[in-house]
Amino acid sequence: PPAIMWFRRDLRLSDHPALLAAADSGEVLPLFVLDDRLLKPAGEPRRRFLYDCLRALDHDLGGRLHVARGDPERVLPEIAKKIEAGSVHVSADAGPYGRERDERVRKALGNIDFVRTGSPYAVTPGRVRKQDGEPYRVFTPFRTAWLDHGWRKPAQSGVDSARWMSLKGGEKIPAGKSKHHAGEEAALEAWQDFRDGVLADYDTDRDRPDRNGTSRLSAYLHWGCLHPRTLLADIRPGNETFRSELAWREFYADVLWHQPNTARENYDRKFDRFEHDTGQAARERFEAWCAGRTGYPIVDAGMRQLLAEDWMHNRVRMIVASFLVKDLHVPWWWGARHFMRHLVDGDLASNQLNWQWVAGCGTDAAPYFRIFNPVTQGEKFDAGGDYVRKYVPELRGVQGKAVHKLDKLPKDYPAPIVDHAHERRVSLDRYDAIRTT
Ligand code: FAD
């Protein structure tokens, strides 16, 4: 009987173990389900990128991608019945909603096999464990164990296009165009360009938002336009730093798999008692932060890069997140929600747990008392000021690194909304209160 290949976060045709498994059974119907429970909270940038990925996938499938809309628990059995499918194939989902949904779908399918093969990670979350079976709580030992665990080589063979089935009456892929090139071909091209160019200087340039020093692969990795296995098989022994970044992605997926509550709750429960500001004044400061109008140039440049490009450099994500939590005393989840709405690469595991890392309440977190100074961070990582000038037009007339000097900025640029030295002390006092009680 035919099989259904239900695509989710694996929107590619090459190196796709679940697809190969589906094709083993005979004819394959390629399916994507538009599920409002995932789409509604996603935010425009992520939705548009997804739709462009679906268009690219449909093109690569010769126009045969069947798109349905609704709750997968209802849609999958309906379609399976219609084509008399014997099995439904997926790449395993590791997120809290995905896992719960898949269990519902598996039950609703009754006698039809629900087959999970692979996942969007080199090692499926939940597999790397300490000798006593417990999950890792610290990154470095996780990375060692993850490397020891290893992963399969990229699959070379593809699926013969004669196997694709089509079905009438599908939904149209919603309109809307992403600011980023989407799809498998664009992902592979981005990877090859990065590998053959920027990667050689990654160790030094990755922290420099004023340079084009990172891969910009995050959205492709999120949607599986490209599998991390492909990258890991392709990098050389000298590329340890890049490999470690991929390991962080796997670590956070693993943490979320073991503790789905950390999408919303502090990983370190001691922080449940931490005092946040949530009143009207905090809301106004939060709005200023969202709009990139805090009066701290590197923070504002980052927040405006997010709005302009649906993406932000990693170093600046750390700086703006620290500023929100430790200078404005706003709960980390307000910032995380804003990121998830605006980032093209918004990813529950990477986003929530990076926020928690910055806020000091996450896994092997940056100690809470190590508070970023937004001025010296700017001077260090955007030394010539080019990054700030690119995103903050009011500061274009300020030369060189003077762009980071708060007392020398033009009048049409906002005055600092808070005093860093003072807020730093407030944060440390609040931390002391939960540390000692
Ligand atoms: P590169 O430097 O080229 O790294 C290669 C890949 O490694 C990335 O594509 C990503 O998949 C992975 N990676 C790198 N750094 C991290 C990290 N710290 N944690 C997890 N994975 C990492 N990344 C997301 O993919 N989605 C998010 O929603 C997200 N939210 C973040 C929120 C905050 C507050 C912070 C500090 C970081 C967040 N990150 C997130 C991690 C990181 O900033 C992005 O993955 C990175 O900036 C993407 O750009 P790149 O592909 O050029 O990265």
Residues whose N, C-alpha, C, O or C-beta is under 5 A from the ligand:
A	BS01	FAD	T214 S215 R216 L217 S218 L221 E245 L246 W248 R249 M312 H313 N314 R317 M318 A321 D345 G346 D347 S350 N351 N354 W355
